[in-house]
Each structure stands twice: as structure tokens, then as C-alpha cells.
Amino acid sequence: MKHLLSLFFTLLLLQGISQDVEKISKILKKNGISEKDFGLSVRSGEANFGINERKSFAPASNLKLITTGLALQEFGANHRFKTSLQYSGSIRDSVLYGNIIVIGGGDPTTGSKYFDNRGFLKTWIQEVQKIGVKRVEGAVLCDASYFDYNYVPDSWEENDVGNYFGAGSAGLNVYDNLFEIYFKTGKEGSPADIDSFWPKIDYIKIFGEVLAAKSNSDNCYIYGGPYVYQRKLTGSIPEDRFSFLVKGSLPDPAFHLATEFQRELALAGIRFTQAAQTKRVAELSGLWGEKAESREFKSFEGAALSEIVRWTNMKSVNLFAENLFLHLAKKNATPDYPAARKWMQNKLTEFEVQDTAIILDGSGLSRGNRMTPFTMTSFLELMNAEESFKKSLPLAGVSGSIQNSFSSLNGLMWAKSGSYTGVRAYSGYLKCESAKEPSFMIVINGDYSHGTMKTAIEQILSEVQKEF
């Protein structure tokens, strides 16, 4: 009798799954999407459902969920990264015979707009004044060696690196490693005029031409890599704008911080005899070796890790994700990209959620990243009890990247979005009519418009929410 009942319920389950697959197939067909380009995994304990869930797809920014989840597990929600102010040499009669040194501890929040911290230098200057220094027979030196100096993944495309979303995470970071350009534009086709920069970046050569266009979009592209002190601008921005903001990546955050800190100290009346520099360059000239011994006079802690994770997932901040990726590598191996990639893939294998993941960075910007929906939902199941992780996810109709979308799932879906050309993905948790709250990943990779992919995804998730 028990065998017959078990068989009966198994047949009912298979019938339900068959009906779900048929509904999803119809939605894909209606939107002109091939089933081979589509992946879905929905998982809640023993209950699970999937289509191509063991097939590898480009996850785009959904990869941030793996990075932030592992960071919370390894460091804890209350962990804070530090920055140290030190000086070398000795102080006699208000003169420092040495250097003021800033040693980075990989804190990504220094001067960050996400943490209302752009005025941090006022506090730093006060700390220098407290040690009684009025003149420095030396310079401000910034040490970013906490991470490898190759702080931008070699898997990122050249077209991305100079733009705001292509800002990598160094061992010492400032202002989200970005600079801002404010343009004035006239009529369509006319060259845009640069009105101002923030912060001051007179050490960077800006060239190229940006045109005014009828579009309301920012189609300006900035080219230039790490340690290259020039940026080429191309593309277009909206016409007839009094002030239009475009953001680019700083070529060397540590050098920028050294330059600005020394300039602000000079304005506060503290004179220097040498130019500001970084440890990376100073070591080559011998300046660092001469005065390497130093003592700390102030240490600063950044924001709590839970807050970094929240902004990473809520606003999809690539810089923060790459920062956590390298912190994970430093804690468990060496602070560089080869070590970070190897460690994360091994960790997923250790959790028994690894299929055939290819992980090249922490943010998902690398086009070569690959992950199965099964790996993602299995990992999300492990993270379901981590309160600070779940709170970091945008809520449909309420916050983040899905604040103004998925109207049929308002208040019912917590998810990280991910997209670039030919890729659309969402991963997170869904509150179903059955009262289950499964983890899910839904992804489309193919030559489809973002509108088409998004429409199909919302229709399918609405069905899952009703039926799972």
C-alpha cells in the first residue's frame, strides 16, 4: 500500500513538473527565445525544479552574490578594514625629517559617496597637526601594497577599464576610485565642453571628443588603464545640458590620494620639500628604502562589512565586489587574482555546490565567467539564514535595481540583477503562494534585446511564484 501511495504522489509530482515546463516553454516561444539559451533553478530543501540547471551560463553581476556571501562567512558582518597613518624619521622643532605615510589595509570606503565620507581629509589633517608637524623634509607616501599592484583583472575588456564600472580595487582606495567630469552641451552634433572636474586631476591628460546627441542616455566612453595618466573620451551625451556628469576610473588611487593629501596639508600650512608619491614608485627610486621604518600615529576603520555587502548587491558596485574578492584571497592565500579565482572555485567545491564554474573576477564583469543555475541556488540555500546577506538584496518594487520593475512580484522577490549585451540574469529568493521561499536563478544568454529577455523572465517568475 505504501509503495502504491509513493508511486501515486511521484506521478502527481512529475505531472506538475511537466505542466510547469510546458508553461515555461510557451512563454519562451512567445518571446522568441530558444530554450537552449535559457536556464532556471528553483530550490527549497528537498523540493527543486530546473530547466538546464546544470548548464553553464554567463552570470554577469549575479556573481556578486557568491563573493559577498563568502566574505560574510569568512570575515563576519561586523568586520572593518583599516587604514593607518604613520610617519618615518623623527620630529624635531616641529619639523618631520622623514615622510608622512598612508598604509592601506584594503578599505574600499575611504572617501566613498556610499558612506558619506568625502570629507575624510579634514580629519586626517587634524591628526597630522596633533603630532606637532609644521614642515616635512620629505613627502606624503601612499602604500597600496596590501593587494597585488595588478589590481584590475586581466579578464576585463579594454573598453570597460577606463569607465566608472571598470574601477578596480587597490590596496589603498579613495573616492570609489573614480573621478567626475561635468559637461555642458549645445545642440545635437556639437562638441561637448568640459566645465569642471572632481576631484582635481591635473596630473591626468584628457583628450578626445564627446558630441551632443538627442538621446537621453550617457553614451560617453572613457579609455585608459591602471597607471596610465591619460584618458581618451569618445561617444555622446544628451544635448542642451547645463551640467552632465560622466565618471571615469582613477589610474592610480594611491597616487591620487598622496597628491591630494599633500596638497591639502600644504594649504593647512604644512610645507613639504619633496613631491607626493606612492610606495610602488618610491621603491624604484630608493626613497622608500631610505626611510622605511615608521610608527603609527592614527588608525582609521572603514564601514562594517555588512554595509559594504549591502551596497555591493543593492547598487551593484563592481569596486566593492572586487575588493572583497581580493580580501578573500589575502586571508586564505595571496592577494592577487590567480589566487582569488582558485580559492573561490575550491570553496564552492568544498560546499558541494560546484558544477563547472569558471570564476575570473568577483563582480561578474568578466565576460568569461560561467556558472550553472544549480551552483547558484545551492549556494543561496546555504546563505538563506544569513540575515545581513538577505537584507543586501534588492526587493521588487521597493529598492535597488528592481525598484521599478517586476510589478507582478512587488514585495515578493529579493534578487540581484545582472546584465550586459546578450546576458540577463536574476538570482535570489522568491516568496511563493505556497508559503515556500525558495532560492532561484533565472538566466538568458543569447542575441536578444534586454526588453525581450526581461519580459520573458518576469512572466516565468510570476508562474513560478504561483505554482512552486
N, C-alpha and C positions, 0 to 999 in steps of 0.2 A: 504493500500500500504506500509506504514512504517513497519507494522508488517511483511509483506512478505519479505521486504528487510532485516530486522533484522534477520529473520529466515534463509534467504539465506546466509548472512555473517556468522552466527553462524555455519551453516552446513559446510561452507568452512573452518572455523577455526578448527572445530572438525575433518574434513578430513585431514587437515595439521598435527594436533597433532597425529592422528592415524598413518600417514605415518612416522612421526618422531619416534614414539615409535617402529614401525616396524623396522626401520633402526637400532635403538639402540639395539633392541633385537637380530638382526642378528649379530651385532658386538660382543655382549656379548657371544652369542652362538659360534661364530667363535673362540673366545679366551678361550672357555671352562669355562666361568664364569656364575654362576647361577644368575638369575635376583633378587632373594631374598637377595643376598649378595650385591646388588648394589643400590646406592641412588643418585638422581640427582635433583637439584632445580635450575631453571634459572628464574630471576625476574627483571623486568624493569617497574616500575609503575604498571599499570593495566595488562600489559602483563606478563604472567608467564607460566612456563612449568615444570613439575616434574614427576619423577618416584620414588616411595617410599619416597617422600619428607617429609612425616610425620612419617617415621620410624626412630628409634634411632640407631645411629651408633657410633663407637669409632672414634673421630675426629683427634686423635693424635695432632700434632703441629698446626693444624688449629685453635685450641682453643686459641692460642696466639692472633688471630685477635680480639676475644671478649675482652680479657684482655687489649690489647693495645688501642683498641678503647674506652673502658670505661675510661681508665686512661687519655686519651686526653680530654675526655668530663669533667671529674671530676677536673683535675688539670690545663689543658691548655697546649699548646705546648711549652711555654716558661718557665714552672716551673722548678726549680732546687732544688735538695735535698742537705742538708748541713751536714758538719762535723765540730765539734767545738773542738779547742784546749784550755784546761783550766789548771789551777793549783790550788791545795789546800794548805792550810797553809800560810806561809809567807816567804818572801825573805829577808835575812839579810847577808850583806857582801858576796854577790854572791852565797850564799847557800840557796837552797829552802828546808825549813823544811815542807815537805809535799810531794805531788805526782804530776807528770805531767799526766793529764787525757785527753784521747781522747773520746769524746762523739759522737757516731754515730747517724746520722739522717736518716739512711736507704739509703744512697747514694751508688749505685752499681758500680760507675765509678772510685772509688779511685784505682789507680794503674792499671786500665784496659788497656789491649792491644788494645781494640777497640777505645780508646780515646788517645792513645799515651801518657799515663800518668804514666809510670812505674818509672819515676824518681822523684815522688812527695815528697819523704822523704827529699831530699835536701832542698826543700822549707820549710818543717816543721822544720828541724833542724835550719835553719836560723831564724825562728820565735822564737824558744826557746832561741837562742843566743841573740836575741834582748831584751829579758827581763832580761838579765844580769846574768843568772844562769850558774855556773860552777860546782856545786856539788849539788846532790839531796839526802837529808836524807829521802829517800823513793824510789819510783819506778815509772815506766810508768804503768798506769792502763787504760785499754780499756773498755768502756761501750757500750755493744751491746743490751741494754735493750729496745731500741726503738721498736723492734719487740719481739714477744714471743721467748724465748730461744729454743723452739722446732721448729727450722727454716727449717727443711726438712719435707715434707708431709708424714704422716704415710701411705699414699696410694701408695707411691713409692716402687718398688720392691727392696729387699736387694741387688740383683745383679747389680742394677743401681747406688746406692747411692755413692759408692766409686769412680766411674768413673767421667770423666770431665763433662759429660752431667747430672750427678746426684748431682752437686753442688747446694745446696740450698742458699737462700738469708737471711743473718743475718741482725741485726740492724746496724752492722758495717762490711763492706766488704773490701777486698783487693785482688788485682791481679786476679779478676774474681773468687775468692775463689778456686784457682787452684794451684797445684804445677806441675812441669815438671820433667820428668825423661828421661835422654838421654842414650840410649843403644848402645853398639857395638855388632854386631853379626857375627858369623862364618858360617859354613856350616849347612845345614838342620839337625835338631835333636840335635844340640849342645846348651848348656845353653847360654843365652844372658848375657853379662856383663854390669852392671850399670857403666857408665862412669862419670856422674855428675847429680846433682840436681839443679833446680832453682825454687823458691828461696831456701835459706838454710833452711833445715827442719830436723836438727839433733835431734829434740825432738820427731820425728816420727820413730818408728821401722818398717823397710821394710823387709818383708820376702816372701818366696815362690820362684817359679822358672818360668822363661819365656824362651821358646825354639825358636830357629831359624826355619823358615819354608820357603818353596818355594813360598808361597803366597805373593802377594804384599800388602796385607791388614794388618791393625792393628787389631789383634785378641787377644790383651792383655786385661785382665780384672783385675780391682782393687777392692778389697773388704774392707769395713770398714766404720763405720757410724760416725755421729757427736759426738765429744768429746771422741772418741776412738783413742788414739795416736799410732795406728799401722795400717799398710796396707798390705794386702796379695795380691801378684801378681801371676796370672796364665795365661796360654794361650800361644800364639805365635806371633812373629813379623817377618818381612822379613829377609831372610838370607843375609849375606855378606854386611852389612850396617855399615859404619863408625860411623854414628850418627843417631839414630832413636828416634823420640820424642813420648813419651806416657804421657798423662796428667791425673791427679787424683784430687779428691776434698780434700781441706784442712779440717781437722777435726774440727777446731775452728778458723775461720778467725780472730776474735778479739784477741785471744791468739797469733796467729802468728804475727799480727800487733804490739802488745805490745812488744813481744820478739825482733822483728827486729828493731823497732823504738828505743828501749832502747840500743840495740847493736850498732846501727849507731850513736846514741848520745854519747855513750862511746868512739867510735872511733874518734869522733869530740872533745874529751877532757872533756866531762861532765860525772862525776862519779856518781854512784848510790850505795846505801847501801843495797837495797833490790831487790829481783828478780821481773821481769816484771810479771804482772798478769792481769786477767780480773775482771770486776765487779762481774760477776756471781760467781767466786771462792772467790774473796776478801770479799764478803758479808758473806760467810760461815765462814771465819776466823776472821771476825771482823775488818779487815784492812780498808774496805771501810767506815764502820760506824764511825771510829775514825776521819777520815779526809774527810768527805763527802762534806763539804762546799767548793765551788770552784768558781773561777772567770775566765771568758773567756779572752784570750789574742789574739786569732785569729780564724776566721771562714772561712771555705772554701766552695764554691759552686761547685757542680758537673756539668756535662753536661746538656744541655737543654733536657727536656722530649722528645721533637720531635726526638732528636738524639738517645736517648735510645730506643724509639719505632722503629726507622729505623733499628738499629742493631738487635733488637729483632726479627723483621719479616724478615729482609734480610738474616741474618745468623742463625736464629732460636736459639737464645741464651736462654736456659731454665732459667738460673740465673736471667736475666733481667725480664722475664715474671713473675717469682715467686716474684721478688721484687715488681713489680707493683701490683700484686695480694694482697700482704700484705699491701702496701701503701693504696690501696682502702679500705681494712678492717679497717686500723687505722683511716682513715679520717671519716669513717661512723659508726664504731663500735669499735671493739678491734682488735689489730694487731696479730691475730692468724688464723690458718687455718679453724677452725669451723665457725668463724665469716665471713671470706672471702668467703667461699662457700655459706653461707646463703645469704649474701649481694648480690653476683653476680646473684644468681638464682632469688632473689626478683627483682633485677634491670631489668632483662630480662622480667619478668612478667609485670613490670611497663611499659615497652616499647611495650607490647603486641606482643612480638615475641617468647615468651616462649612456647614450646610444653612440652616435658618431659625431659628436660636437667638434667643430673647428672654431676655436676662440682665438682671435687675433688682437683684440683690444677689450677695454672694459665698458665702452659706451655703445657699441654696435655700429659705429660709423664706418668701420672697415667693411668693404663690400664682400670680402671673402669669408666672413663669419657664417657658420652654418650650425643649425640646431634642430632637433626634432621636437614636435609638439609634446611628445611623451616626456622628454627630458625636462621641458619647461614646467609642465603641470605636476610632474612628480616632485620637482624641487619646490614649487609653490605649495604643495601639500605639506612639505616639511616646515615651511615658513608660516603656515596658517596661524600658529599660536603666538607668533612674534608680533606684539601689539604695535610697536613703532614701525615695523615693516608695513603692515596693512594700512596704517594711518598715512603712510607716504604715498599711497596710490590715489590718483585722481578718481573722483566719484562722478559718474554720468549725470549731467545736468547741473552739477554743483561746482566742480573745481578742475583745475589743470587743463590738460589738452582735450578732455572730453566734456568740458563745461557746457559747450554749446552744441553738443551732438548727442546722438543716441537717445532721442526724446522718448522712444518707446521703453527705454530702460532707465529712466531717471530715478536716481536713488537706489538702483538695484545692481549696479555694476561698478566694481572697483577695478580699474585696469590701467596699465601702461600702454600707450600707443607707440608705434614705430613705423616710420615710412621714409623712403626715398624712391627715386624713379624705379618703377616696376616692383615695388615691395610695399605691402601694407600688412601690419600685424597688431594684434591686441592680446595681452595676457593679463590675467588677474583672477578675480573671484566674482561669482555671479549668485545673486540671491534668487532662487527659483521658487515657483509656485508650490512645489512640493516641500518647501522649507529647507531643502538642502542648499548648501553654499559651496558648490564645487569650485575647484581651480579650473582654469581653462586657458587654452591658447588657440587662436584662430589666425590664420596667415594665408596670404595670397602672394605668390611670386610670379610675375608674368607681364606681358606687354599690354597692360590695361590702364585706363585712366584712374586717378585716385578716387574720383567720384564714383565710378563704377564699382571699384573694389569696396569702398566704404558702404555703399548701398547694399551690396550683397552680404557683407559682414553683419550689418545691423539686422537685416532680415533673418539671417541664420541664427544669430544670438537671441533674437526675440523668440524664435521657435524653441531653441534650447532652454531658455528661461521658463517657458510654459510646460515643456514636455519632460525635462530631466528629473 
